[in-house]
């Protein structure tokens, strides 16, 4: 079965219009549509060209039921698109509401514009569910799902719940904010958004910063730690990684050869006459910093009067989101600033600012890039900013100067540009002077480097890299699933158990038979577990060993009445059935009073953590503590303990949300060998959940069944997802 790519975005690449009862279609505009369309239509390296994709999204129109069917058939056959129908009322609260009044301002660091409206949030959830239903109408088992942008952050989890085995990627095209900003969202909203994103196998961001901010939020708010961007979520691997989006470099670079664009360029030169041209082009949005730009240009004209009559700012503002109050206010402010600056500095035959409020199609846009000596691209915050890349790609002769905001994602790739803080009007005014006076050789030197970079990492490479990484993560997940205890292996295990003469079963406790709790004393065995252990331990010729890190007093009180052997403190103390507790070998605990004060200091430093004293070990637990502070203090404590224990025969272990100090030379392998030597067992089963169980797995005979809880690398032969899976196996053995 061939793989298809399902691209899911808020809008389709085409917009439907109804006129006199007839449907018409036109190409949608925007960097995402342009970029992905280039990838899908490219013969070069594209894995999903031709007929191997479907694009799902809103068609830009609300239609009646009869027309829905016609629209669906036409866009599917002509554009390989599948419409998701939403009413105008829903779109108002979803798109104009939650997306553009909550997520957009907050993720762009404008919290004072952010609206927290419960009805908007409800609509956001409903639209994500509507998209989920639409995907289910077209998806096939082998499809790859690629979800785009902030409108659909809940969708990965919704799809994961319905189709657990499908490969799902998500890409965020705007900034992901820092923890301090993201936490301004109400608690349930932010947790749902993070969990929604974590439904994907791969989550992509434009810059390393955004990736790190996301990982930090996942840690602080959900407690998920990561290893090089990989997070274990309910026994699935999820990876967060950085993929800076490129442009279709060749399209912009080759466009200058077009006679139509050359004609457009000549027309512009006549309009703008002689002198230098500074280009500023942006969508009308408060995140773009257009007013700051105008104020800086005004300051430039004040400071450097020698540039009067020699430079023109070509200001293009593209209409956006009509009806939003902040946008209307911004438009008025821009109009006022342009009027004021032109009024102050204009002279006969020279107007400092040439202002247009309109959308520019491709050809006039490239012509404008080609004639502009300087591009002033200074957003206050921007996920990537493709305009800066388009400008550079359009400069066939490699001249021109890019002035770029350090707050744009593109600044991380375009370091040879003049990078500045968009809030510093003086710095921007001086940058304009530097750009206008830069030698042609220096311009070409800088642009050559940046053009090579943009040519090598274009939009097709961006998409290919993302899909390749998604498939790699998906295959890695499948490699782990190969080790899962599937029904056929389970049947063989039960068959081997039934026919065996002597059976030995090792069972860990916390995380294996019960779920982890915030405090160890809360993880008491329930009636169901006690019943299961009772049944299995009474099976003929069956020895059951509970092999735990717990102290002997706890194990005795919980399981002392059962017909099972007990091992406490990871192998230090052993109690055979009907026997007394004994040390596996002579051990000393005289080191404990020396190290206990150190752990207590760290418990005081980390609220929510505490110290547990056992007979031959000490444990610092931090499951209920702030995960980020804990991760710092764990490293610090471990370093301190290594220093203090250099001449003491102890071991320092990092377990599941704990640090334990115990006597060296004793572990679960030692205890396991003790029981293995008691008889000749022809059936052996060992189950555990953390790395302390790895010692035992390593020493088991080749014929033994070993099971690790959680889908992580292990010496165990098989994996199970959770403790409930273990109980199910025991239940089936007891039948």
N, C-alpha and C positions, 0 to 999 in steps of 0.2 A: 504494500500500500504506500503510495507516494505521500510525502509530507507537504502540507500546505502551511502557509504563514497567515495567521489571523491577526490583522492589525486593528486595534480598537482605540479610537480617539473620540473626543467629544463631537467633532464635526467630520463629515465625510470630505473627501478631496474634491467633491463637486457639490454645488448648492442648487437645490431645486427651486423653481419659481412657477407659479400658476398664473396663466394669463388667458382670459376668456375660456376657462375650463380646460385649457391645455397645459401640459407640463413642459417646461424648458429647463435646461441645465447649463450651468457655467462653472468654470474652474474656481475652486476656493483659493483664497490667498493666505500666505503665511509660511514661515520657515519650515514648520513641521511637514506640511503638505508638499511643499517644493522638494524638501530633502528626501522624504520617503518615496515620493513619486520617482525621483531620480534613481534611487536605489532599485526600486521595483522594475523600472523600465530599462535599466542598464544591462547590457550583455556582459559587462566585465565583472567577473567574480560573484555576481549576484546569485544567491542560492535559490531565490524565489521569483525569478522573472517569469514572463509569459503567463501561464494560467495557474500558477501555484500559490496564489494568495487571494484572500477576500478582505476587504476593508469595511469595518463596521463603524457606524457613527450616525449622528443626527443629520438629516438631509437639509436642515435650515428652513423647514416649512411645516406647518400643521395642515393636514389634509383629511378629508372624510374617508370612511372605510372603503368605498368603491375605488377612490383614487390611490389609496394605500397599496392595493394589489398591483395596479398598473405601475406605480412608482417603483415598487419592489422588483418587479420583473424587468423593468427597463434599466435600472441602475445595476442590477446583478449581471445582466447580459452585456451591457455596453461598457460598464466601468469596473466590473468585478467588485462591486460594493453592495453592502447589505444595510438598509436603513433601520435605525432605531427610532421609533416614533414617540415624540414627547409633545404634550400640549403646551400652548403658549403660557398658561398659568404655571405649569410645572417649571418650564424654562425660566420664567421670571424669578422664581424663588431659588431654583438650583443654580442657573448660570449667572444671572444678574445679582442674585442673592448670595448664597454661600460661597460660590467660586470667586466672584469678583468683589464682594464686600467683606468677606472673611479671610479666605485663604490668600488671595492675591496681595492685599495690603500687608497682612501679617508676615507672609513668607518673603516679602520685599522690604521688611523692617519699617513699616509704617503702622505701628500699633494704634496710633491715635485715629486712624481711618477705619480700623477694624470693627465690624459689627458682629455681636454675639447674639444671634437670634435662633431660638430653638426650632422655630418653624422652618427656617432655612436649612438647618441641620437635618431635620426630618425629611425634607425634600431631597437633599443630597443623598441620603441613604436610599430613598425610594428610587431615584434615578439610577444609582449604581446597581440596584436590584433589577431594574428594567433592562439595563445593559446585560446583566448576567442571564436573564431569560432569553434575550436576543441571541447571545452567544450559544446557548444551549440548542437553539433552533438550527444552527449550521455546523457546529463543531463535530469533528470526527476524531477517533482515538489517537491517531498519529499526528494531529495538528500541533503546531507551535503557536502559542498565544503571545502577542507583544502589545501590552497596554501602554498608552501614552498619557502622561501629564496629570495635573492636580485635580482635574474634574473627576477622575476615576480611581482615587486612592483606596477605596474600599473594595474595588472589583477583584483584585487578585485573590483575596481570602474567600469571597463569595464563590468564585469559580473553583478554588481549591476544594471547598467543601462539597461541591457537586461532582467534580471530575478530578479526584485526587492524583491521578497518575499523569496528567498532562503537563507539558513543559510551559511554564508561564514566566514571561519577562515583563518588567515594568521600567519605564524611563520617565524621570521627572525633568521637565524642560525649564523649570524656574528654580531659583535658589531653594535649598532646604535650609531653614534658619537654625541658628544656634539653639542650644537647650533653653537658655534664658528667655528667648523669644517664643519658641515653640510651646513652652509650658504655660503661656498666657491663654492658650485654648483650654476650655473646661476639661476636667479630668477624663470624663468618658469619651469625649470627642477625640482627644489626642491619643488615648489608648486604642480606640477603634481605628484611627488612621494608621498608627504604627502597625497594629495587628493586620490591618487590611493590606498594607504594603508587604508585610512578611509572609503573605500568602504566595508571593512570587518565589521563583527559584533564584532569579537574578534581579537586583534593583540597581538601576544605572543612574548616575548623576554626572553633571558636566565637569565638576572640579573635585579635587581631592578634599577640599574644605567641606563641601556639601556632604560628601560621603562620610567624613568623620563626624560631622554634626548629627547625621542620621544615626550612626552607630552609637554615639554618646546618648542620644535620646532613647534608643532601644535599651541601653544599659540602665540609665537612670530611671526610666519610667516603667520598663517591663522586666528589668533584671537580666537581660540577655547579654552575656559576654560574647566577645568575638575573637577569632583567631585569624589574623590577616584578612579581615572583612567577612569571614565565614561565621555564621551564627547557626547553632543547633536549635531549631524550633519544632517542638513536638516530634523529635526524631527525624526531622528533615534538615538538609543542609540548605541554608539561604545565604547567598553572597551579595554584599553591597560593594560596588566597584565604580571606577571613574572612567567615563567615555566622553571626552570633549567632542561635541558635534561639529562636523566640518560643513563645507559647502560644496556645490558642484563646481569645483575650481575651473575646469576646462571650459565650462559654459560661459563663465564670466571673462576668462582670459581670452577666449577666442572671439567673443562678441565684438571686440573692437575692429575685427576684420570685416564685419558686416557693412555693406554700403548704406543700409538704412540707418545704422547707428552712427556711421561716419557723417551722414547728412544731418542727423540730430545733433551731433557734436558741433558741427559748423554753425548750425542755427543758434545753439546756446552761446557760443563764443561771440557771435554778433550781438546777441541780446545783452550779454554781460560786459562787452567791450574789453578794453585792455585792463591790466591789473591782475592781482592775485585773487583767487577764489577760495574761500573757506566754506566747506560744506557741512551743514548740520541737518540730518534727516532722521526723524523718529516718529513713532506713533504718539498720539496725544495721550500721555500717561504721566502721573506724578512721579513714577519711578525713574523717568528718563532724565530729569534734571535740566529741562529745556530753559527754564527761567534762570537758573544758575549760569548757563552758557551765555545767555544774552547779557546778564549783568557783567560777566567776565569780559565779553566783547566790548561792552561800554567802557569798562576800566582800561582795557587795552587801548582804545581810542583816546582816552584821557592821558594815559601815561606815554603813549608813543605817537604824538601828532604827526611825525614824519610819515606815518602810514596812511594819513588821510588822503583820499582820492586815488589810493593805490591798491585798496583791498575791498572786497565785497563778501559779506556773509550771506550765502545762499541758504536760507532757512526753509526747510520743507517739514511741515507738520501734517501727519496722516491722520484723518478723522478716526475716532475710536470710541466705542461704547457711548453712543449718544444717550443722553438722559441721566448720566451719572453726575451728581452735584459737583463733586471735586473736579471732574473733567471740564465742566462748564466754567467753573471758577478759574481753572488753569488756563483755559483758552482766552478768557478775558484778560488775565494777567499777561499772557504772551502778547496779545494784541496791544495792550498798553505799553509794554516794554519796547516793542518794535516801533510803535508810534513815537515814543519819547526819544529813543536813540536816533531814529531817522530825523526827527525834528531838531535835535541838538546838533547833529554833525553833518547833515546833508549840505551840499553846495551845488552850484550850477553844474549839471552834467554828472553828479555823483550822489548816489544813495547808498549808504553803508550796508543796509540790509535789504535783500531781495526776498520777500516772504510769500510762500505759497501754502495754502491749507487744502491739500488734496492728496489723493493716492497717485503714485507714479507707477505706470506699467514698466515692464522689463527694459524696453529699449530706451526710453527717456532717462530711466534710472542709471543704466550703464553709461549713457552719454554724459550724465552729470558726474558720475564717478571719474570718468576719463578727463573732464576739463577742470576738476577741482584740484588745487595745489595742496590743500590741507583738508583732512577729514576730522571734524571735531565730534568725537563720539564719547560723551561723558555721562552715562547714566548714574544715578545715585545708587542703584542696585539692579543688576541684570543677571539672569541665569547664565547666558552665554554671550549674546550679541553677535549676530551673523553679519550685520551691516559692516562692521569693521573688517571682517574677512572678505566680504564682497568687494569693498573698496580696494583692498590690496590686490585681489585677484584681477581686478579690472585694469590695473596699471601696467599695461603691456610694456611700456618703456622703463618701468621700474622706478619712475620718479614719483613724487608725492610724499606727504608726511601724515602719518596717523597719530592723532592725539587721543589717547584712550584712558578711560576711567579705571582705576585699580579695583573698583567695585563690580566691574563686568567680568563674567567668567572667562571671556576671551583673553583678558590681560595675563592669565597664567601661561598662555601659549605665545602671546605676541609681545614678548619682553623687549624687543628692539624698537617698539613704538615709544612715543613720549608718554609715559605712564604718570598719572597724577590723581590727586584727591579731588573729586568733583565738587566738594563743598568749599574748596579753597579758591575763591575768585582771583586772588592775586597770583597764585601759582598758575592758574589757567591763562590769565592775561600774559604772563611771562612765557608760558609754553607756546602761545600763539606767535609771539615775537621770535622765539627760538625756531619754530617750525618754518616761518616765512623766510628766515635768514639762513636756513640750513643749506649747505652746498649740495649741488646735484650729485656729486660723488658719494657723499654721506647718505643721501636719500636712497641711492641705488644700492649701497652696501647693506643698509638695514632691510630694505624691501626684498632684496634677493634672498636673504636668510628666511624672512617670514613667508615669502611666496613658496620657497622650497618645502617648508614645513606644511603649508596649507595644501600644496599639490600632493604631498605624500600621504597626508591624513585628511582626505576629503570625505564627503558625506557617505559615499559608498563604502569606504574603508571603515568609517564609524559604525555603520549598520552591520557590516560583515563581522566586525570585531565583537559587537554586542551579541549577535546571533550565535557566533562561534563559542563565545564564553557561556552563553545560556545552554547550549547543547552539551558543553563539557560538564557543567554543573549537573545537568539532568542525567548524563551518563554516569557521573560519579555517584549520584543518588541511586541509580539502578545497580551499580556495583555493590553498594551496601545492601540493597534489597535482595541481591542474589544470596546473601548469607542469612536472610530472614528465615525463621523456622516456619516453613510453608507446610500446608496440610500433608503432603506426601512424606516429608521428613518426620513430621510429628507422628504419622501412622507407623513409620519404621521404628521410631523411638518407643512407642507404646508396645509394639510387637516384641522388640528386644527386651523390654522390661518384663513382659509377661513370661517369656521363655527362659529368662535368666535364673540361675540357681542362687547367686548371692549378689545383692544389690546395695550400692552405696550412693547416697544422695547428699551433696553439699549445698546448702542454701544460705546465701547472705540474707540480711534482714532489711535494713533501711534502704529504700530505693529499689529493692528486689521483691520483697513480699508486701511492703507498704510504701505509700508515697512519702516523700520528704515533708516534714513539718518545720515550722519556724523555730520550735524548741524540741529537743529530743524526747522529752517526757510526754509530748502530745501524740507520739507515734505508737501508742499501745496497740497490741493485736486485737482485732475485732473478733466477734464470735465465729464468723465465716472462716477466718484464717485459722483460728484455734481448731475448728472442726476439721479443716483440710489436713492440718499437721497431725492431728490425732489419727485420722483415717490412714494416711500414708505410712505413719510410723508403726502402725499395727499390722501392716502387710507382712506376710511371712517372709523370712530371710531378707528383710529390708532394714538397713541402718540409715537413719536420717541424722545429719549433723548440721545444726544451726551454727554458722561460722561468721561471727559478727565483730564489729569494733566496739560494741557495747561492753559495759563493765559487768562483772559476774553477778553482782547483786540484782541488777535489772533483769538480766537473762533468767536468773533463778526465780525471781518473783513472777515473771511472765510465763516461763516455759518449764519450770522445775517439776511440774506434775505430769508432763508429757513423756512419752517413751522415746525421747530423742537425746542425742549427745549435744553438748553445748561447748562452744569455743568463744571465749571473751577476749577483748582487746586485740583483735586481729591475730590470735594465735598464741598469746602469752599464757592464758589459763584454759585448761581443758577439763570437762566433766563428761565422762562416759556415762552411758545409760546405767542408772542404779548405782553410780559411783560417786566419789567425792571430787571436789575441785582440786586440781593439782597444777603446779607450774610445769610448763613443758621443759624448762631447764632452769637452773638457779639464776635468778636475776636480782639486781639491786635497784632500789628506787631512791637512793640517797641524792641523786642529781635533781630530783623534782623540786625540793624547797629552794634550790638555787635559781631555777628557771621560772618558777611560778610567778614571782613578782614582775618579771618582764611581760608575761602574757597579761597580767592584771593591768599593767600600765596601758597596753594596747586596747584592752577592753574598756578602760576609762576614756581613751581617746576616740573610740568609735561607738557612738550610741547605737544600741540594738545588738551589740556583740556581747559575748560572755565567755567565761572560762569554765570548762568541765574538768574536774579532777577524778581520775580513775586510780586504780591501785598501782599501775605501772606505766601510766601515760597521762599526759595533759593535753587537752584539746581547746583551741580557741575557735568558737563558732561565730559566724558573721552572716548567717542566712537572712536575718531580719534587718541588717544594717544597710546604710546607703551604699549601693553597689560600686559607685565610682570612687568614693573615698576608701571603701574597703579594698579595691584593687590596688590602690596606692600603698595602703598600710600593710597589705599582705606581703608585698615585695620588700617593704622596709623591715617588717618583723622577721621574715625569712632570712634576710641579710644579717640582722642582729643575732638571730639564733645560731646561724652558721658560725659566726664569730665567737659566740660564747661557748659553743659546744665543740670547738676544735679538738679539745683534749678529753672529751667525754664520749663514751661508747653508746651514743644514741643516734636515732634517725629522725629527720624532720620531713614530714609528709604533708603535701597539699592535697586535701581531699575535696569533696563536694561541699563548697562553702565552709571549709574548716581548715585549720592548720593543726597538725598533731605531732607531738614529740613522744617517741617511744624508744624502748631499748632496741639496739641494733641486733641483727641476726635472728630475729623472730618475726615471722609473718605467716600469712595464710598457707603458704606452701609448706612451711614447717609442720603446721597442724595437719594439713592434708596428708602429708607423707606418714604422719603418725597413724592416722586411721587406715590409710591404704596398706600399711604393713601388717594390719591385724588379721587379714584374711585374703583369700584369693577371690576377688570380685569379678564377675563377668558382665556386670552392668554398672557403669559409673555415670552419674549426672552431676554437674556443678553449675550453679547459676549465681551470677553476681552483677553489680552495676558500675563499680568504679575500678580505678587502677589498682587498688589493694587486692582485688580479686584476680588480677593478671598474674600475680605470683603463683596462685593456685592453678590457673589454667595452663601455665607453662610446664608444670610437673606432672600433669595427668597423662595416663597412657593414651596412645594413639586411638584406641577403640572407644574412649570416653566421649560422652556428649557434653560439650561445654557451651554455655549460653550467656551472652553479654546483654544486659538490658540497656537499650538505647542504640541508635544507629551510628556507632562510632568505631574507629579502628580498634581491633582487639585480637589477642591470642585465642579467643574463643572461636569455636567453629561456626557458631550461629548467633543470631541476634533476635531479640524480641523487643517490641516497641516500649512496653511498660510493665509495671508490676501486675496489672490485671491479666496480661498474657501469661505470666508465670503461674498465677493462681489457676488459670484455665488448664494449663498443662498438668498441674498437680491434681486438679479435679478429675481430669480424664484418666490419669494413672490410677486414681482410687476407685474407679468404677469397676 
